[in-house]
Amino acid sequence: MADAVIANWDGHDYQARFFWIHASGLRDPEKPYIVEVSYEADGPKGFDDVVVRYSPGQAGRRSFKVETAHHQVKFHVNQAGRFGFTDLIEPEFIGATSFSILQRLKDAVQKAPPRSTFTLVTTDRVRDDDPLSKLLKTADKSLDVEKLAVGKTERSEMGEVRALWRTHLNLETDEELFAILDTFHIMEGYHSLQDMRENVDLRFQVVGLASGGNSLEFKFDGAARALKATERNVLTREAFEELCLEQGWIKSTQTEDRKNISIRSFGDGPTDYLDAAPDNTLSLLHLFDVRHLQAGADWDTDVRPAIEDFLTRVRQTDKDIRLFLDSHSSIAFLAGAMLGFKTTTHVELNQKGRGATSIWRSDDGKTGQPAATNVTTVGDGDDIAIVVSLTRDAFDDVQDYLKRSVPSVGRILHIVAANGPSPKSLAGGEHAADLADQVAAALKSLRPAFGVRRHFFISAPNAFTFFMGQHRDSMGPVTLYEFDFKGAVDGSYHPSFRIG
């Protein structure tokens, strides 16, 4: 019984933190289109946990601008939960007794205002072998109704899914089903409860609000419950500002007025739109299938020009920059090269990792030990491979790849975190910048001949890779590589940008 009570508390706190992350946008001057955020307010039942309204509508991947985003938020104590397409017709899946998530969706679509979307946010994950995993679009986790339409009979894989869902919803045609599913998103495997706490702190910090502190109890959890109890749970920009003043949440020293810039090559989450204004956001998702390039796309002729054109435009500012990189490491390196030492703006980065996002900057005072470096001769070639093992030891994988694919490499410069590779090997931004300086100096000490190519294999946080890219002008020709982490292609490395 006690465990059940705690799980219930955690579920409410998780939902509250999701609410506060969205509510922070009400104080962001770059996002005036976020006009209202509500917590357990009146709305289509089942998708009223958190509702966000936009005016004008939020541009995105749909044919219309979204004016209302409805969310159902489901938290489980552990992340062992797995689900598939059959679970969407079971009330128990969402902790209900009478209506399933699909029945709630059908009702919500009928009752909600036009230009609405509906998102299930859950810590559970879709089973890899379930047809539902094939229906979730990489870009925004919406359901791909075109894939669902594949297969003429109910004996086909998708035909079985259509038949089950259509019968459950008492629909006569597939077209009726597609119309209901068209605005549905499933954000599976979402952040942990602790990550959500830290993300609230980060979002509040960005808009000049105090954090929740280091106390056992996170004060914003109780604040959300108090809003509901006092019927103040629908926040406009004015109401949120009044609440912040009333509660003393506004910092006496305001956050620096920086220009937020976002580059994304990984999938959109329901709060990622808060990173930067649409004009300052570059989405490359249409060029990628999860981590891999779409068939026919090219790193140097498609991806690189898009990034260079975007950064050339947005870096023309009299403000310092806050850079959001939810992207491949090669993109972080290129961004560093374009926002290098010759630019007049100071750049801080929102570093995403296994835990919550944090702000890293080269002068944040978070220092650490130098890395260990060693040089291995592997052939007679003049080229040099630089293997950076900060988050995982990449040396063996790189050496195998070089033997097969890059015989021009004669030496490997290996950089290893002082206490061994791990996701927490770096203390922060200044540590990352110092290590990038160390790598650049170690590479220079090898005295590579003119025209020799440097091959970078980096296993490190994107903030480090960005700082490494800032040294690009002093390096000569560079080739970057991406690793096939999930074995979707061959479980090895693939060249990305070839610079110089």
FILUM-938284 format. One line per 3 residues: number of its first residue (from 1); for each residue x, y, z of C-alpha. Coordinates in steps of 0.2 Angstrom, whole numbers, plus 5000, padded with zeros to 4 digits. Layout:
NUM	X:Y:Z; ...
END
This chain:
1	5000:5000:5000; 5014:5012:5005; 5023:5009:4988
4	5006:5012:4979; 5004:5029:4988; 5022:5034:4984
7	5020:5030:4965; 5004:5040:4965; 5013:5055:4973
10	5027:5053:4960; 5015:5052:4946; 5007:5069:4951
13	5025:5077:4953; 5030:5071:4936; 5015:5079:4928
16	5018:5095:4938; 5035:5096:4932; 5030:5093:4914
19	5018:5108:4917; 5031:5120:4923; 5043:5116:4909
22	5029:5122:4897; 5024:5136:4908; 5042:5143:4908
25	5038:5148:4890; 5025:5161:4896; 5040:5171:4902
28	5051:5169:4886; 5051:5185:4876; 5056:5175:4860
31	5040:5165:4861; 5026:5177:4862; 5015:5165:4853
34	5014:5154:4869; 4998:5162:4877; 4991:5149:4889
37	4997:5134:4899; 4984:5124:4910; 4986:5110:4923
40	4972:5098:4925; 4960:5111:4918; 4944:5108:4909
43	4947:5100:4892; 4945:5084:4882; 4945:5070:4896
46	4961:5060:4895; 4971:5074:4887; 4969:5087:4899
49	4984:5084:4911; 4993:5099:4902; 4986:5110:4888
52	4996:5123:4879; 4988:5136:4868; 4997:5146:4855
55	4992:5162:4846; 4997:5163:4832; 4998:5144:4830
58	5014:5135:4832; 5023:5131:4815; 5029:5113:4814
61	5028:5098:4803; 5009:5098:4800; 5000:5106:4786
64	4992:5118:4799; 4999:5128:4813; 4995:5120:4830
67	4984:5131:4841; 4981:5119:4855; 4992:5105:4861
70	4984:5092:4873; 4994:5080:4884; 4991:5065:4894
73	5006:5062:4906; 5009:5044:4912; 5023:5040:4925
76	5028:5023:4931; 5041:5020:4945; 5052:5010:4934
79	5056:5010:4916; 5054:4992:4913; 5036:4994:4906
82	5034:4989:4888; 5018:4991:4877; 5012:4988:4860
85	4997:4992:4848; 4985:4980:4858; 4988:4990:4874
88	4980:5005:4866; 4963:4997:4867; 4965:4992:4886
91	4959:5004:4899; 4971:4997:4911; 4986:5004:4901
94	4982:5022:4906; 4976:5017:4924; 4957:5018:4919
97	4943:5006:4921; 4931:5010:4907; 4939:5019:4893
100	4955:5016:4883; 4968:5029:4877; 4961:5027:4859
103	4943:5030:4865; 4949:5045:4874; 4957:5051:4858
106	4942:5048:4848; 4931:5058:4860; 4945:5072:4861
109	4946:5074:4842; 4928:5077:4841; 4927:5089:4856
112	4943:5099:4855; 4945:5115:4845; 4952:5115:4827
115	4971:5114:4824; 4973:5103:4840; 4986:5089:4843
118	4985:5075:4856; 5001:5068:4864; 5003:5053:4876
121	5019:5056:4886; 5025:5040:4895; 5040:5033:4904
124	5036:5016:4896; 5043:5011:4879; 5036:5003:4864
127	5041:4985:4862; 5054:4984:4848; 5046:4969:4839
130	5028:4977:4840; 5020:4985:4824; 5018:5001:4834
133	5036:5004:4834; 5036:5005:4815; 5022:5018:4815
136	5030:5031:4826; 5039:5044:4815; 5056:5048:4821
139	5054:5067:4819; 5040:5070:4831; 5033:5053:4837
142	5017:5056:4827; 5008:5040:4820; 5012:5037:4802
145	4995:5034:4794; 5003:5031:4777; 5012:5016:4784
148	4997:5010:4794; 4987:5010:4777; 5000:4997:4770
151	4992:4980:4767; 4976:4976:4759; 4970:4962:4770
154	4967:4960:4789; 4980:4946:4788; 4994:4958:4784
157	5004:4966:4799; 4996:4983:4797; 4979:4976:4792
160	4978:4967:4809; 4982:4984:4818; 4969:4993:4808
163	4956:4980:4811; 4958:4979:4830; 4958:4998:4832
166	4944:5001:4820; 4933:4988:4828; 4937:4994:4846
169	4931:5012:4841; 4916:5006:4832; 4922:5013:4815
172	4916:5008:4798; 4931:5013:4787; 4950:5015:4788
175	4948:5033:4783; 4938:5037:4799; 4952:5029:4809
178	4966:5038:4800; 4956:5055:4804; 4957:5051:4822
181	4975:5046:4823; 4982:5060:4812; 4985:5072:4826
184	4991:5058:4839; 5008:5058:4846; 5016:5045:4858
187	5032:5051:4867; 5038:5035:4874; 5053:5032:4885
190	5052:5050:4892; 5063:5057:4905; 5065:5051:4923
193	5057:5061:4938; 5074:5067:4943; 5078:5073:4925
196	5061:5082:4925; 5066:5091:4941; 5082:5097:4934
199	5074:5102:4917; 5062:5113:4927; 5077:5121:4935
202	5085:5124:4918; 5070:5131:4910; 5067:5143:4924
205	5085:5148:4924; 5084:5153:4906; 5069:5164:4909
208	5076:5173:4924; 5067:5163:4938; 5075:5154:4953
211	5077:5136:4954; 5069:5123:4966; 5085:5122:4976
214	5093:5107:4984; 5080:5103:4997; 5072:5086:4999
217	5055:5093:4993; 5054:5101:4976; 5044:5117:4979
220	5036:5118:4962; 5027:5101:4964; 5017:5108:4979
223	5014:5124:4969; 5006:5115:4955; 4994:5106:4967
226	4990:5123:4975; 4986:5131:4959; 4973:5117:4956
229	4966:5118:4973; 4964:5137:4972; 4957:5136:4954
232	4972:5146:4947; 4978:5132:4936; 4975:5141:4919
235	4990:5152:4917; 4992:5166:4904; 5007:5177:4902
238	5000:5190:4914; 4995:5177:4926; 5011:5168:4926
241	5021:5184:4929; 5009:5189:4943; 5012:5171:4951
244	5031:5173:4950; 5031:5190:4958; 5019:5184:4972
247	5030:5168:4975; 5046:5178:4975; 5053:5167:4960
250	5060:5181:4950; 5079:5183:4952; 5085:5199:4958
253	5100:5197:4945; 5092:5193:4929; 5099:5180:4917
256	5110:5187:4903; 5100:5192:4887; 5106:5179:4875
259	5100:5174:4858; 5094:5156:4858; 5099:5146:4843
262	5094:5128:4840; 5100:5115:4828; 5092:5098:4828
265	5096:5082:4819; 5087:5071:4832; 5068:5069:4835
268	5057:5083:4842; 5050:5081:4860; 5035:5089:4866
271	5045:5103:4875; 5059:5105:4862; 5050:5120:4854
274	5055:5130:4870; 5073:5130:4865; 5073:5144:4852
277	5061:5154:4841; 5056:5147:4824; 5067:5159:4815
280	5082:5153:4825; 5079:5135:4824; 5086:5123:4811
283	5078:5106:4809; 5088:5093:4799; 5076:5079:4804
286	5070:5077:4786; 5087:5072:4781; 5089:5058:4794
289	5081:5041:4798; 5085:5041:4817; 5104:5043:4817
292	5107:5039:4799; 5106:5049:4783; 5091:5046:4773
295	5094:5037:4756; 5101:5049:4743; 5106:5062:4756
298	5124:5068:4758; 5133:5075:4773; 5143:5088:4762
301	5131:5093:4749; 5115:5093:4759; 5118:5094:4778
304	5133:5105:4778; 5127:5119:4767; 5111:5120:4777
307	5120:5122:4794; 5133:5135:4786; 5119:5145:4778
310	5109:5145:4795; 5123:5149:4806; 5130:5163:4794
313	5113:5171:4796; 5109:5169:4815; 5127:5173:4821
316	5124:5191:4815; 5119:5198:4832; 5125:5210:4845
319	5120:5197:4858; 5129:5183:4865; 5123:5166:4860
322	5115:5151:4869; 5116:5136:4858; 5105:5121:4859
325	5112:5106:4850; 5102:5090:4849; 5112:5083:4835
328	5126:5072:4829; 5143:5076:4835; 5149:5081:4818
331	5136:5095:4818; 5143:5101:4835; 5160:5101:4828
334	5155:5111:4812; 5145:5123:4823; 5161:5126:4834
337	5171:5130:4818; 5158:5143:4812; 5157:5151:4829
340	5175:5150:4833; 5188:5161:4841; 5187:5174:4827
343	5168:5178:4831; 5164:5192:4843; 5150:5183:4852
346	5152:5172:4867; 5143:5155:4866; 5136:5144:4880
349	5129:5127:4876; 5114:5118:4883; 5122:5101:4886
352	5111:5086:4885; 5117:5069:4892; 5111:5054:4901
355	5103:5065:4914; 5095:5082:4913; 5101:5096:4902
358	5113:5109:4909; 5122:5125:4903; 5140:5123:4899
361	5152:5138:4895; 5171:5139:4893; 5172:5150:4908
364	5160:5142:4920; 5173:5138:4933; 5169:5119:4932
367	5187:5112:4929; 5194:5095:4930; 5210:5084:4927
370	5219:5084:4910; 5216:5069:4899; 5229:5055:4896
373	5236:5055:4878; 5246:5042:4869; 5251:5040:4851
376	5251:5023:4842; 5259:5020:4825; 5248:5009:4814
379	5255:5011:4797; 5266:5021:4785; 5253:5033:4780
382	5254:5052:4784; 5236:5055:4790; 5233:5056:4808
385	5217:5049:4817; 5212:5058:4833; 5202:5046:4844
388	5193:5055:4859; 5187:5043:4872; 5178:5053:4885
391	5161:5045:4887; 5166:5028:4880; 5183:5019:4875
394	5182:5021:4856; 5200:5015:4852; 5197:4997:4847
397	5182:5001:4836; 5192:5015:4827; 5207:5004:4825
400	5197:4990:4817; 5189:5003:4806; 5205:5011:4800
403	5213:4994:4795; 5198:4991:4784; 5194:5008:4777
406	5207:5021:4780; 5224:5014:4775; 5231:5032:4774
409	5232:5034:4793; 5249:5031:4800; 5247:5037:4818
412	5233:5037:4831; 5232:5050:4844; 5221:5043:4858
415	5214:5055:4871; 5206:5046:4887; 5197:5054:4902
418	5209:5055:4917; 5198:5043:4927; 5192:5033:4912
421	5178:5036:4899; 5161:5038:4907; 5146:5049:4904
424	5151:5059:4919; 5170:5061:4915; 5168:5080:4912
427	5165:5092:4926; 5157:5105:4915; 5161:5118:4901
430	5178:5124:4907; 5184:5107:4909; 5178:5103:4891
433	5186:5118:4884; 5202:5114:4892; 5202:5097:4885
436	5199:5103:4868; 5214:5115:4870; 5224:5100:4876
439	5219:5089:4861; 5223:5104:4849; 5241:5106:4857
442	5244:5087:4857; 5239:5086:4838; 5251:5101:4834
445	5265:5093:4843; 5265:5078:4831; 5270:5091:4818
448	5259:5084:4804; 5266:5088:4786; 5257:5101:4776
451	5241:5094:4768; 5240:5079:4780; 5222:5075:4784
454	5216:5074:4802; 5202:5060:4805; 5191:5064:4821
457	5182:5050:4830; 5174:5058:4845; 5165:5050:4859
460	5161:5065:4870; 5148:5077:4875; 5143:5089:4861
463	5149:5104:4871; 5167:5097:4870; 5165:5093:4852
466	5159:5111:4849; 5175:5118:4858; 5185:5106:4848
469	5178:5113:4832; 5183:5131:4837; 5201:5125:4834
472	5197:5120:4816; 5206:5135:4808; 5223:5129:4814
475	5221:5111:4810; 5221:5109:4791; 5210:5096:4782
478	5198:5087:4793; 5186:5072:4791; 5173:5068:4804
481	5165:5052:4808; 5149:5045:4816; 5147:5029:4824
484	5132:5017:4821; 5128:5015:4840; 5112:5004:4837
487	5119:4993:4824; 5106:4999:4811; 5118:4998:4797
490	5134:4989:4801; 5139:4994:4819; 5154:5003:4813
493	5160:5021:4808; 5155:5031:4793; 5163:5047:4787
496	5152:5063:4788; 5159:5080:4784; 5175:5082:4774
499	5182:5100:4778; 5196:5107:4768
END
